[in-house]
Amino acid sequence: MLRNLNHYIPNTLSVRLSLVVVSLVAILFTAALLVMLHYSWRAVKDEGLHSAVQTLSGTMQHIDNTLHEVELATRQMQWNVEHHLDDPDRMFTFSRKMLETNPNITGCAIAFEPFFYPERGEYFMAYSYHPASDSLTAGNRPVIQANVFGNSPYTEQDWYTTPVKADDAYWTDPLKDDDSSGDPITSYCLPIHDGKGKVVGVIGVDLSLKWLSATILAAKSSPNSYCTLLGRNGTFIVHPDSTKLFHQDVFTQIKEGTTDPTVKEAAQAMVNGESDYKFFRMKGKDYSVFYKPFKKQGWSAGIILPKDDISGDYDRLLAYVLAIAIGGFIILLLLCWFFTRRQLMPLQLLTQSATRIADGHYDEIVPDSRQQDEIGRLQDNFRQMQQSLAAYVSENARLSEALKRQGDMLHATYEKTKEADHIKVSFLHYMTDQMIAPVSNICDDVRLLREQCRDLSPEESKRLVDDIHSNSETMTGLLSRLLEQAQGNEEEMIYEIGDRE
């Protein structure tokens, strides 16, 4: 059967090599494809990433809804306060009512500028709060009213000064509430305006972060993932490791060397309010973080996923495929090397012959080939080329020798011509020097005859004419010699060139 198959396959190296390579690649590709299909359902990388994004988005939407409810309630109370500024006692009612109607709020302060109510003294603040730490789950919670909040005047505290200066709403960074429940709180603050639009006070509504921590820590898109919340300056607001809360920020960890420096880029992006995902290393392990900002509050929430949770199965699948591919290519390399080595052995002979020919041995004998494929035809063509090259080199050597002889002859002729030219120039100089005196005498005699022809005696006139005639004959003789010399040199050169040809 193989013999019949070989009968229909062209007996060429390219076809045979292509069949071997294509057949082996087809086998490897089929094996890799089967493995990929077998493990593709377990490759959950894309699903894991999508799950993390969905979990983060859902958690932030839930938190945003709660914060938005607080904002709406605070703005409604702002309207009531601004329309009853003439009744300071009513501020206590507004403050207490805010806690009674909004279960997520743990404290409410309505504070005014110093001496806004002169009869109430320098400072006036209506502050109500829930004292119980489980205020979000208790049924009947008492409401306590106080005149102070914190250890310093409220006009020196951030929740009051910032909205007064900016004349805009402001969410404070979370902090420990030592006066009420002791739980971390954040405050939503709105400035209070009088009838002329001037800021005369601030409404501060405290929101316990106990529910926020529970919501964020419950957000898990995979078994080993966790969610964290960073403040404006990178402080951990929510983190599974409670020792980091409000005591240490991510940048401090980087400086102290407790966190891999690759975390800095992701942390900086979160603090900058960006929305994206990044890869980083922490404690020698690879992680991914998906983060989104709370733009109003200046916070940023992120879900941290270990690499194994996202692409563990995918990495294992990739390792299998790579192992198969590498092993297959090694086998392919060995087979191709063995096959081509046997088929291309005549090329070694051609290489040696080509090297000797390149060294000048143009009579190198190239034997006939026994193969009928491209290599055999190449060897035969190379042998013909070597024979043609040897004949061509021999002919070039003969022509070069002839050209050399002609060049020597031309050089000798050139030297003689050059010498003749030199003699010719010397002769011309000599003849011109001989002609100067007769020409000058003729000119002088002619000038004298023209100017003094009437004053000259016949004897003097005859003498001048004879002198002119004598000088003219001298000139004629010199010119004749010059012409004879020129004709003689030309004939001599013609004869000499003819003899050499």
C-alpha positions as CSV (number, residue, x, y, z in Angstrom):
1,M,0.0,0.0,0.0
2,L,2.8,2.4,0.9
3,R,4.5,1.6,-2.4
4,N,1.3,2.5,-4.3
5,L,1.0,5.7,-2.3
6,N,4.6,6.6,-3.1
7,H,3.8,6.0,-6.7
8,Y,1.3,8.9,-6.7
9,I,3.4,11.2,-4.5
10,P,6.0,13.3,-6.4
11,N,9.5,12.2,-5.6
12,T,10.7,15.6,-4.3
13,L,12.2,16.6,-1.0
14,S,9.8,19.5,-0.4
15,V,6.7,17.2,-0.7
16,R,8.1,14.5,1.6
17,L,9.3,17.0,4.2
18,S,6.0,18.8,4.1
19,L,4.1,15.6,4.5
20,V,6.1,14.6,7.6
21,V,5.8,18.1,9.2
22,V,2.1,18.5,8.4
23,S,1.2,15.0,9.6
24,L,3.0,15.5,12.9
25,V,1.6,19.0,13.4
26,A,-1.9,17.7,12.7
27,I,-1.4,14.9,15.3
28,L,-0.1,17.4,17.9
29,F,-2.9,19.9,17.1
30,T,-5.6,17.3,17.4
31,A,-4.2,16.1,20.8
32,A,-3.9,19.7,22.1
33,L,-7.4,20.5,20.9
34,L,-8.9,17.4,22.6
35,V,-7.2,18.3,25.8
36,M,-8.4,21.9,25.5
37,L,-12.0,20.8,24.9
38,H,-11.8,18.4,27.8
39,Y,-10.6,21.1,30.2
40,S,-12.3,24.2,28.7
41,W,-15.3,23.9,30.9
42,R,-13.1,24.2,33.9
43,A,-11.3,27.3,32.6
44,V,-13.2,29.9,34.6
45,K,-10.9,32.9,34.2
46,D,-13.4,35.1,32.3
47,E,-16.2,34.0,34.5
48,G,-14.2,34.8,37.6
49,L,-13.3,38.2,36.4
50,H,-16.9,38.9,35.4
51,S,-18.1,37.6,38.8
52,A,-15.7,39.9,40.6
53,V,-16.9,43.0,38.6
54,Q,-20.5,42.1,39.2
55,T,-20.0,41.5,42.9
56,L,-18.2,44.8,43.3
57,S,-20.8,46.7,41.3
58,G,-23.7,45.1,43.2
59,T,-22.0,45.9,46.6
60,M,-21.3,49.5,45.6
61,Q,-24.8,49.9,44.3
62,H,-26.2,48.7,47.6
63,I,-23.9,51.1,49.5
64,D,-24.7,54.0,47.2
65,N,-28.4,53.5,47.7
66,T,-28.0,53.7,51.5
67,L,-25.7,56.7,51.3
68,H,-28.1,58.4,48.8
69,E,-31.0,57.9,51.3
70,V,-28.9,59.6,53.9
71,E,-28.2,62.5,51.5
72,L,-31.9,62.9,50.6
73,A,-32.9,62.9,54.3
74,T,-30.2,65.5,55.1
75,R,-31.2,67.8,52.3
76,Q,-34.8,67.6,53.3
77,M,-33.8,68.6,56.8
78,Q,-31.6,71.4,55.4
79,W,-34.7,72.9,53.8
80,N,-36.6,72.7,57.1
81,V,-33.7,74.2,59.1
82,E,-33.2,77.1,56.7
83,H,-36.9,78.0,56.9
84,H,-37.0,78.0,60.7
85,L,-33.7,79.8,61.6
86,D,-35.7,82.1,63.8
87,D,-36.5,79.2,66.2
88,P,-33.4,77.7,67.8
89,D,-35.3,75.3,70.0
90,R,-36.8,73.7,66.9
91,M,-33.3,72.5,65.9
92,F,-33.4,70.0,68.7
93,T,-36.6,68.6,67.3
94,F,-35.1,68.4,63.8
95,S,-32.0,66.6,65.1
96,R,-34.1,64.1,67.1
97,K,-36.5,63.5,64.3
98,M,-33.7,62.6,61.9
99,L,-32.6,59.7,64.1
100,E,-36.1,58.5,64.7
101,T,-37.0,58.4,61.0
102,N,-33.7,57.0,59.6
103,P,-32.5,53.8,61.2
104,N,-29.1,53.9,59.5
105,I,-28.2,57.3,61.1
106,T,-26.5,57.1,64.5
107,G,-26.1,60.9,65.2
108,C,-27.2,64.3,63.9
109,A,-25.7,67.7,64.7
110,I,-27.1,71.1,63.7
111,A,-24.3,73.6,64.5
112,F,-24.2,77.4,63.9
113,E,-21.6,80.1,63.5
114,P,-20.4,81.6,66.8
115,F,-22.9,84.1,68.3
116,F,-25.5,83.4,65.6
117,Y,-28.0,83.1,68.4
118,P,-26.6,85.7,70.9
119,E,-29.0,84.8,73.6
120,R,-27.6,81.2,73.5
121,G,-24.0,82.1,73.9
122,E,-21.0,81.8,71.6
123,Y,-21.7,78.3,70.4
124,F,-25.0,76.7,69.7
125,M,-25.4,73.1,68.5
126,A,-28.3,70.7,68.6
127,Y,-26.8,67.2,68.7
128,S,-28.6,63.9,69.1
129,Y,-27.2,60.4,69.0
130,H,-27.8,56.7,69.7
131,P,-25.5,55.4,72.4
132,A,-25.8,51.6,71.8
133,S,-23.2,49.9,69.6
134,D,-25.8,47.7,68.1
135,S,-28.0,50.7,67.1
136,L,-28.7,49.3,63.7
137,T,-30.4,46.2,65.0
138,A,-31.9,47.3,68.3
139,G,-35.7,47.8,68.4
140,N,-36.3,50.7,70.7
141,R,-33.2,52.8,70.8
142,P,-33.0,55.8,73.1
143,V,-32.0,59.2,71.7
144,I,-29.6,61.2,73.7
145,Q,-29.0,64.9,73.3
146,A,-25.8,66.7,74.0
147,N,-24.3,70.2,73.6
148,V,-20.8,69.1,72.6
149,F,-19.2,66.7,70.1
150,G,-15.5,65.7,70.4
151,N,-12.8,67.2,72.5
152,S,-12.5,70.5,70.7
153,P,-15.0,73.2,69.6
154,Y,-17.0,72.1,66.6
155,T,-15.8,75.2,64.7
156,E,-12.3,73.6,64.7
157,Q,-13.5,70.2,63.6
158,D,-13.2,69.0,59.9
159,W,-16.9,68.1,59.6
160,Y,-17.8,71.7,60.2
161,T,-14.9,73.8,58.7
162,T,-14.8,72.0,55.4
163,P,-18.4,72.5,54.2
164,V,-18.2,76.1,55.5
165,K,-15.2,76.9,53.5
166,A,-16.3,75.1,50.3
167,D,-20.0,76.0,50.7
168,D,-20.8,72.5,49.5
169,A,-21.8,69.0,50.7
170,Y,-19.0,67.0,52.2
171,W,-18.5,63.4,53.3
172,T,-15.9,63.0,56.0
173,D,-13.3,60.3,56.2
174,P,-14.3,57.6,58.6
175,L,-13.2,57.9,62.2
176,K,-13.7,56.4,65.7
177,D,-16.8,57.8,67.5
178,D,-15.7,57.9,71.1
179,D,-18.8,59.8,72.3
180,S,-21.5,57.5,71.1
181,S,-21.3,53.9,70.1
182,G,-17.5,53.6,69.6
183,D,-18.1,52.2,66.1
184,P,-16.4,53.8,63.1
185,I,-18.5,56.6,61.6
186,T,-18.6,58.8,58.6
187,S,-20.5,62.1,58.4
188,Y,-22.5,63.7,55.6
189,C,-22.3,67.5,56.1
190,L,-24.4,70.2,54.4
191,P,-23.9,74.0,54.9
192,I,-26.9,76.0,56.2
193,H,-27.7,79.3,54.5
194,D,-29.6,82.3,55.7
195,G,-32.0,84.3,53.5
196,K,-29.2,86.1,51.8
197,G,-27.3,82.9,50.9
198,K,-24.6,83.3,53.5
199,V,-23.4,80.1,55.3
200,V,-24.4,80.3,58.9
201,G,-24.0,76.8,60.0
202,V,-23.6,73.1,59.2
203,I,-25.8,70.0,59.4
204,G,-23.7,66.9,60.2
205,V,-25.3,63.5,60.0
206,D,-23.4,60.5,61.4
207,L,-23.6,57.1,59.7
208,S,-22.1,54.1,61.4
209,L,-19.8,52.0,59.3
210,K,-20.7,48.8,61.0
211,W,-23.2,48.0,58.4
212,L,-20.8,49.2,55.7
213,S,-18.1,46.8,57.0
214,A,-20.5,43.9,57.1
215,T,-21.7,44.6,53.5
216,I,-18.2,45.0,52.1
217,L,-16.7,42.0,53.9
218,A,-19.6,39.9,52.8
219,A,-18.8,40.7,49.1
220,K,-16.9,37.6,47.9
221,S,-16.7,36.5,44.2
222,S,-14.6,33.5,45.0
223,P,-13.7,31.4,48.0
224,N,-10.4,33.2,48.8
225,S,-11.3,36.7,47.7
226,Y,-12.1,39.7,50.0
227,C,-13.2,43.3,49.6
228,T,-11.5,46.3,51.1
229,L,-12.3,50.0,51.3
230,L,-9.7,52.8,51.2
231,G,-10.1,56.4,52.3
232,R,-8.9,59.5,50.5
233,N,-5.3,59.1,51.7
234,G,-5.1,55.4,51.4
235,T,-6.2,54.5,54.9
236,F,-7.9,51.2,55.3
237,I,-11.6,51.8,56.2
238,V,-12.7,48.2,55.8
239,H,-10.2,45.3,55.7
240,P,-10.4,41.7,56.9
241,D,-7.4,42.3,59.1
242,S,-8.9,44.7,61.7
243,T,-5.5,45.7,63.0
244,K,-5.0,47.8,59.9
245,L,-8.1,49.8,60.3
246,F,-7.5,53.6,61.0
247,H,-3.9,52.9,62.0
248,Q,-2.0,52.2,58.8
249,D,-2.4,53.0,55.1
250,V,-1.2,51.0,52.2
251,F,1.6,53.5,51.4
252,T,3.0,53.1,54.9
253,Q,3.1,49.4,54.4
254,I,5.0,49.8,51.2
255,K,7.6,52.1,52.8
256,E,8.0,49.7,55.7
257,G,8.5,46.8,53.3
258,T,5.6,44.8,54.6
259,T,3.9,44.9,51.2
260,D,5.4,44.2,47.7
261,P,6.1,47.5,45.8
262,T,3.8,46.4,43.0
263,V,0.9,47.1,45.3
264,K,1.7,50.9,45.1
265,E,0.5,51.3,41.6
266,A,-2.9,49.7,42.3
267,A,-3.3,51.6,45.6
268,Q,-2.4,54.9,43.9
269,A,-5.0,54.2,41.2
270,M,-7.6,53.6,43.9
271,V,-6.7,56.7,45.8
272,N,-6.9,58.7,42.5
273,G,-10.5,57.7,42.1
274,E,-9.9,55.5,39.0
275,S,-12.1,52.5,37.9
276,D,-10.1,49.6,36.5
277,Y,-8.4,46.4,37.5
278,K,-4.7,45.6,38.0
279,F,-2.4,42.7,38.8
280,F,0.1,42.8,41.7
281,R,2.1,40.7,44.0
282,M,1.7,40.5,47.7
283,K,3.7,38.2,50.1
284,G,5.0,36.3,47.1
285,K,1.6,35.6,45.6
286,D,-0.1,37.0,42.5
287,Y,-3.4,38.9,43.0
288,S,-5.9,40.9,40.9
289,V,-7.8,43.9,42.3
290,F,-11.0,45.3,40.8
291,Y,-11.7,48.8,42.1
292,K,-14.3,51.5,41.7
293,P,-14.6,54.9,43.5
294,F,-17.2,56.5,45.6
295,K,-16.8,59.8,43.9
296,K,-18.8,61.9,46.4
297,Q,-17.1,60.4,49.5
298,G,-13.7,60.1,48.0
299,W,-13.4,56.4,48.9
300,S,-12.5,53.5,46.7
301,A,-13.7,49.9,47.1
302,G,-11.8,47.0,45.7
303,I,-12.2,43.2,45.5
304,I,-8.9,41.3,45.8
305,L,-8.8,37.9,44.1
306,P,-5.9,35.5,44.3
307,K,-4.6,34.4,40.9
308,D,-5.5,30.8,41.7
309,D,-9.1,31.8,42.2
310,I,-9.3,33.5,38.8
311,S,-7.1,31.4,36.5
312,G,-6.0,28.3,38.4
313,D,-7.7,25.8,36.0
314,Y,-6.7,27.9,33.1
315,D,-3.0,27.8,34.2
316,R,-3.1,24.1,34.6
317,L,-4.7,23.7,31.2
318,L,-2.0,26.0,29.8
319,A,0.7,23.9,31.4
320,Y,-0.7,20.7,29.9
321,V,-0.9,22.3,26.4
322,L,2.6,23.7,26.7
323,A,4.0,20.4,27.8
324,I,2.4,18.6,24.9
325,A,3.5,21.3,22.5
326,I,7.1,21.4,23.7
327,G,7.3,17.6,23.7
328,G,5.8,17.5,20.2
329,F,8.1,20.1,18.8
330,I,11.1,18.3,20.3
331,I,10.0,15.1,18.5
332,L,9.3,17.1,15.4
333,L,12.7,18.7,15.5
334,L,14.5,15.3,15.9
335,L,12.5,13.7,13.1
336,C,13.1,16.5,10.7
337,W,16.8,16.7,11.6
338,F,17.2,12.9,11.0
339,F,15.2,13.0,7.8
340,T,16.8,16.0,6.3
341,R,20.3,14.9,7.4
342,R,20.0,11.8,5.3
343,Q,18.4,13.6,2.4
344,L,20.8,16.5,2.3
345,M,24.1,14.7,2.7
346,P,25.1,15.5,-1.0
347,L,25.0,19.2,0.1
348,Q,28.1,18.5,2.2
349,L,29.9,17.4,-1.0
350,L,28.7,20.5,-2.8
351,T,29.9,22.7,0.1
352,Q,33.4,21.2,0.0
353,S,33.6,21.7,-3.8
354,A,32.3,25.2,-3.5
355,T,34.9,26.0,-0.9
356,R,37.7,24.8,-3.1
357,I,36.3,26.6,-6.1
358,A,36.1,29.8,-4.0
359,D,39.8,29.3,-3.1
360,G,40.6,29.4,-6.9
361,H,40.6,25.7,-7.8
362,Y,38.3,26.1,-10.7
363,D,39.1,22.6,-12.1
364,E,37.5,20.9,-9.1
365,I,35.7,17.8,-10.2
366,V,32.1,17.5,-9.1
367,P,30.7,13.9,-9.4
368,D,27.3,13.1,-10.9
369,S,24.4,12.7,-8.5
370,R,22.5,9.5,-7.9
371,Q,19.4,11.3,-6.5
372,Q,16.5,12.4,-8.7
373,D,15.1,15.0,-6.4
374,E,16.0,18.7,-6.0
375,I,19.3,17.9,-4.4
376,G,20.3,15.6,-7.2
377,R,19.3,18.3,-9.8
378,L,21.2,20.8,-7.8
379,Q,24.4,18.7,-7.8
380,D,24.1,18.2,-11.6
381,N,23.5,21.9,-12.3
382,F,26.4,22.7,-10.0
383,R,28.7,20.4,-11.9
384,Q,27.7,22.0,-15.2
385,M,28.2,25.4,-13.6
386,Q,31.7,24.4,-12.5
387,Q,32.6,23.2,-16.0
388,S,31.3,26.5,-17.5
389,L,33.1,28.5,-14.9
390,A,36.4,26.7,-15.5
391,A,36.1,27.3,-19.3
392,Y,35.2,30.9,-18.6
393,V,38.1,31.5,-16.3
394,S,40.5,29.9,-18.8
395,E,39.2,32.1,-21.6
396,N,39.4,35.2,-19.3
397,A,43.0,34.3,-18.6
398,R,43.9,34.2,-22.3
399,L,42.1,37.4,-23.0
400,S,43.8,39.0,-20.0
401,E,47.2,38.0,-21.3
402,A,46.4,39.5,-24.8
403,L,45.1,42.7,-23.3
404,K,48.3,42.9,-21.2
405,R,50.5,42.7,-24.3
406,Q,48.4,45.3,-26.1
407,G,48.6,47.5,-23.0
408,D,52.3,47.3,-23.0
409,M,52.5,48.2,-26.7
410,L,50.1,51.1,-26.2
411,H,52.2,52.3,-23.2
412,A,55.4,52.2,-25.3
413,T,53.7,54.1,-28.2
414,Y,52.4,56.6,-25.7
415,E,55.9,57.2,-24.3
416,K,57.3,57.7,-27.8
417,T,54.4,60.0,-28.7
418,K,55.0,61.9,-25.6
419,E,58.7,62.3,-26.5
420,A,57.9,63.3,-30.0
421,D,55.5,65.9,-28.7
422,H,58.2,67.3,-26.5
423,I,60.6,67.5,-29.5
424,K,57.9,69.1,-31.5
425,V,57.3,71.7,-28.9
426,S,61.0,72.4,-28.6
427,F,61.4,72.7,-32.4
428,L,58.4,75.1,-32.5
429,H,60.0,77.3,-29.8
430,Y,63.3,77.3,-31.8
431,M,61.6,78.2,-35.1
432,T,59.5,80.9,-33.5
433,D,62.6,82.4,-31.9
434,Q,64.3,82.4,-35.4
435,M,61.3,84.1,-36.9
436,I,61.2,87.0,-34.5
437,A,64.3,88.8,-35.8
438,P,63.3,88.7,-39.6
439,V,59.7,89.7,-38.8
440,S,60.9,92.6,-36.6
441,N,63.3,93.8,-39.4
442,I,60.6,93.6,-42.0
443,C,58.3,95.6,-39.8
444,D,60.9,98.3,-39.2
445,D,61.9,98.6,-42.9
446,V,58.2,98.8,-44.0
447,R,57.5,101.5,-41.3
448,L,60.6,103.5,-42.4
449,L,59.5,103.3,-46.1
450,R,56.0,104.4,-45.3
451,E,57.1,107.3,-43.1
452,Q,60.1,108.6,-45.0
453,C,59.6,107.4,-48.6
454,R,59.9,111.0,-50.0
455,D,63.0,111.9,-48.0
456,L,64.9,108.7,-48.9
457,S,67.4,108.5,-51.7
458,P,67.0,105.8,-54.3
459,E,70.0,104.0,-52.9
460,E,68.5,104.0,-49.4
461,S,65.1,102.9,-50.7
462,K,66.8,100.1,-52.7
463,R,68.7,99.0,-49.6
464,L,65.5,98.8,-47.5
465,V,63.8,96.8,-50.3
466,D,66.7,94.4,-50.5
467,D,66.7,94.0,-46.7
468,I,62.9,93.3,-46.7
469,H,63.4,90.8,-49.6
470,S,66.3,89.0,-47.7
471,N,64.3,88.8,-44.4
472,S,61.2,87.5,-46.3
473,E,63.3,84.7,-47.9
474,T,64.6,83.8,-44.4
475,M,61.0,83.6,-43.2
476,T,60.0,81.5,-46.1
477,G,62.9,79.1,-45.5
478,L,62.0,78.7,-41.9
479,L,58.3,78.0,-42.7
480,S,59.4,75.4,-45.3
481,R,61.5,73.6,-42.7
482,L,58.7,73.7,-40.2
483,L,56.3,72.1,-42.7
484,E,58.7,69.5,-43.8
485,Q,59.4,68.5,-40.2
486,A,55.7,68.3,-39.4
487,Q,55.0,66.0,-42.4
488,G,58.0,63.8,-41.6
489,N,56.8,63.3,-38.0
490,E,53.3,62.4,-39.0
491,E,54.4,59.8,-41.6
492,E,56.8,58.3,-39.1
493,M,54.1,57.9,-36.5
494,I,51.7,56.4,-39.1
495,Y,54.4,53.9,-40.2
496,E,55.2,52.9,-36.7
497,I,51.6,52.4,-35.6
498,G,51.0,50.3,-38.8
499,D,54.0,48.1,-38.1
500,R,52.8,47.4,-34.5
501,E,49.3,46.6,-35.6
